């Protein structure tokens, strides 16, 4: 669940030197999380918080893949439908999906009907199960936590990839995963707390407990 593109927010107070915007509640957030109630709630409660369970991490990888080329707001609004369509992103269930399931998903207007992304989600469920014999998905992904996290003051200073996301992408592809490019994997690392790219002026900076900021 990546950082959405920043937007211009009219009639908002910007925190000096921080690139953040003060909301009506007096809290500073980046522009992308400052106006839309759904995005704001996601930013305040989920984005950047540690995800350390297999099913949760598989879901995040799946949704990041579906986001490619789209806005995160679109995916977030469709998330309940995605969860229903993909059995709550239980990898054991999704790994058993067959051609009939693929056709069902392609006909489901509640999700993003992209054949390649649907196929990748099923493939990645099977790869997730295979990884259990080699330490598991969670340990693999978290092993690419860097020694330091970015400290951006503005959205423009937030990186879109890193050496670790490149390495993670290569490793997951080797393990049979699809739609796990370096940019998508950096977005995953942001979303699950492996790196902290909350702006320094944001009220959420350092909230994950992963980084001593």
MARMARLO-249045 format. One record per residue (C-alpha): residue in three letters; y negated, z, x. Coordinates in steps of 0.1 Angstrom, whole numbers, plus 5000, padded with zeros to 4 digits. Layout:
# MARMARLO-249045
(ala,(Y,Z,X))
...
***
This chain:
# MARMARLO-249045
(unk,(5000,5000,5000))
(unk,(4973,4987,5021))
(unk,(4936,4991,5023))
(unk,(4921,4968,4996))
(unk,(4892,4945,5005))
(unk,(4859,4964,5004))
(unk,(4835,4956,4976))
(unk,(4798,4961,4972))
(unk,(4791,4990,4949))
(unk,(4756,4989,4932))
(unk,(4736,5020,4927))
(unk,(4757,5042,4949))
(unk,(4747,5066,4977))
(unk,(4762,5057,5011))
(unk,(4770,5085,5035))
(unk,(4750,5080,5067))
(unk,(4769,5064,5096))
(unk,(4802,5068,5078))
(unk,(4806,5036,5056))
(unk,(4816,5058,5027))
(unk,(4801,5062,4992))
(unk,(4794,5094,4974))
(unk,(4810,5095,4939))
(unk,(4796,5114,4909))
(unk,(4819,5142,4920))
(unk,(4800,5144,4953))
(unk,(4830,5133,4973))
(unk,(4828,5105,4999))
(unk,(4852,5076,4997))
(unk,(4853,5040,5010))
(unk,(4839,5014,4988))
(unk,(4872,5001,4976))
(unk,(4881,5035,4961))
(unk,(4847,5044,4948))
(unk,(4845,5028,4913))
(unk,(4878,5018,4898))
(unk,(4894,5050,4883))
(unk,(4929,5038,4891))
(unk,(4921,5030,4927))
(unk,(4902,5063,4931))
(unk,(4931,5084,4917))
(unk,(4955,5065,4940))
(unk,(4932,5071,4970))
(unk,(4926,5108,4962))
(unk,(4963,5117,4956))
(unk,(4987,5092,4973))
(unk,(4973,5068,4999))
(unk,(4979,5081,5034))
(unk,(5002,5110,5024))
(unk,(5035,5112,5042))
(unk,(5065,5095,5026))
(unk,(5097,5107,5042))
(unk,(5125,5099,5017))
(unk,(5145,5067,5017))
(unk,(5139,5056,4981))
(unk,(5101,5063,4984))
(unk,(5099,5043,5016))
(unk,(5119,5014,5003))
(unk,(5096,5013,4973))
(unk,(5065,5012,4995))
(unk,(5080,4984,5016))
(unk,(5088,4965,4985))
(unk,(5054,4968,4970))
(unk,(5036,4959,5002))
(unk,(5056,4927,5003))
(unk,(5047,4919,4967))
(unk,(5010,4925,4975))
(unk,(5009,4898,5002))
(unk,(4982,4873,4991))
(unk,(4972,4895,4961))
(unk,(4949,4925,4956))
(unk,(4963,4960,4957))
(unk,(4948,4968,4923))
(unk,(4970,4941,4908))
(unk,(5001,4957,4923))
(unk,(4991,4992,4913))
(unk,(4985,4983,4877))
(unk,(5019,4966,4876))
(unk,(5037,4995,4894))
(unk,(5053,5010,4863))
(unk,(5067,4976,4854))
(unk,(5079,4971,4889))
(unk,(5097,5005,4888))
(unk,(5114,4996,4855))
(unk,(5124,4962,4867))
(unk,(5138,4974,4900))
(unk,(5157,5005,4887))
(unk,(5131,5029,4901))
(unk,(5136,5012,4935))
(unk,(5169,5029,4940))
(unk,(5183,5008,4969))
(unk,(5219,5014,4959))
(unk,(5212,4998,4925))
(unk,(5190,4970,4937))
(unk,(5215,4961,4964))
(unk,(5240,4952,4936))
(unk,(5215,4928,4919))
(unk,(5230,4893,4914))
(unk,(5218,4859,4903))
(unk,(5215,4870,4867))
(unk,(5192,4899,4878))
(unk,(5170,4875,4898))
(unk,(5166,4853,4868))
(unk,(5158,4883,4847))
(unk,(5131,4893,4872))
(unk,(5117,4858,4873))
(unk,(5112,4860,4836))
(unk,(5095,4894,4836))
(unk,(5058,4889,4830))
(unk,(5052,4926,4839))
(unk,(5058,4920,4876))
(unk,(5048,4894,4902))
(unk,(5072,4866,4895))
(unk,(5076,4852,4931))
(unk,(5112,4841,4939))
(unk,(5109,4847,4976))
(unk,(5095,4882,4972))
(unk,(5121,4891,4946))
(unk,(5149,4879,4968))
(unk,(5134,4899,4998))
(unk,(5134,4931,4977))
(unk,(5171,4927,4970))
(unk,(5178,4918,5006))
(unk,(5158,4948,5018))
(unk,(5178,4971,4996))
(unk,(5210,4959,5012))
(unk,(5195,4963,5047))
(unk,(5183,4998,5038))
(unk,(5219,5008,5029))
(unk,(5232,4992,5062))
(unk,(5207,5013,5082))
(unk,(5223,5045,5070))
(unk,(5249,5039,5097))
(unk,(5222,5038,5124))
(unk,(5200,5067,5115))
(unk,(5184,5055,5083))
(unk,(5153,5037,5072))
(unk,(5130,5068,5073))
(unk,(5138,5078,5109))
(unk,(5135,5042,5120))
(unk,(5101,5036,5104))
(unk,(5086,5070,5115))
(unk,(5098,5064,5151))
(unk,(5070,5039,5154))
(unk,(5043,5065,5149))
(unk,(5017,5059,5177))
(unk,(5004,5085,5201))
(unk,(4969,5084,5186))
(unk,(4955,5073,5152))
(unk,(4924,5051,5146))
(unk,(4891,5069,5140))
(unk,(4871,5043,5119))
(unk,(4836,5050,5107))
(unk,(4834,5019,5086))
(unk,(4859,4997,5069))
(unk,(4851,4970,5094))
(unk,(4865,4993,5121))
(unk,(4899,4997,5104))
(unk,(4925,4976,5123))
(unk,(4949,4953,5104))
(unk,(4977,4956,5129))
(unk,(4987,4975,5160))
(unk,(5013,4972,5188))
(unk,(5034,4996,5169))
(unk,(5033,4976,5137))
(unk,(5043,4945,5156))
(unk,(5072,4963,5171))
(unk,(5082,4978,5138))
(unk,(5081,4943,5122))
(unk,(5104,4929,5149))
(unk,(5128,4958,5146))
(unk,(5131,4955,5108))
(unk,(5136,4918,5109))
(unk,(5164,4924,5134))
(unk,(5179,4948,5110))
(unk,(5179,4921,5082))
(unk,(5146,4929,5064))
(unk,(5123,4902,5050))
(unk,(5085,4901,5042))
(unk,(5078,4928,5069))
(unk,(5052,4911,5090))
(unk,(5030,4931,5114))
(unk,(5000,4932,5091))
(unk,(5022,4943,5062))
(unk,(5038,4969,5083))
(unk,(5005,4983,5094))
(unk,(4995,4986,5058))
(unk,(5027,5005,5052))
(unk,(5019,5028,5081))
(unk,(4985,5035,5066))
(unk,(4999,5041,5031))
(unk,(5027,5065,5042))
(unk,(5007,5086,5067))
(unk,(5021,5072,5100))
(unk,(4985,5064,5109))
(unk,(4954,5079,5094))
(unk,(4928,5052,5087))
(unk,(4907,5072,5063))
(unk,(4871,5068,5074))
(unk,(4857,5097,5093))
(unk,(4832,5104,5066))
(unk,(4858,5104,5038))
(unk,(4868,5136,5020))
(unk,(4904,5125,5026))
(unk,(4902,5123,5064))
(unk,(4930,5144,5080))
(unk,(4945,5154,5046))
(unk,(4980,5142,5054))
(unk,(4988,5170,5078))
(unk,(5003,5145,5102))
(unk,(4973,5142,5125))
(unk,(4953,5171,5139))
(unk,(4919,5156,5135))
***
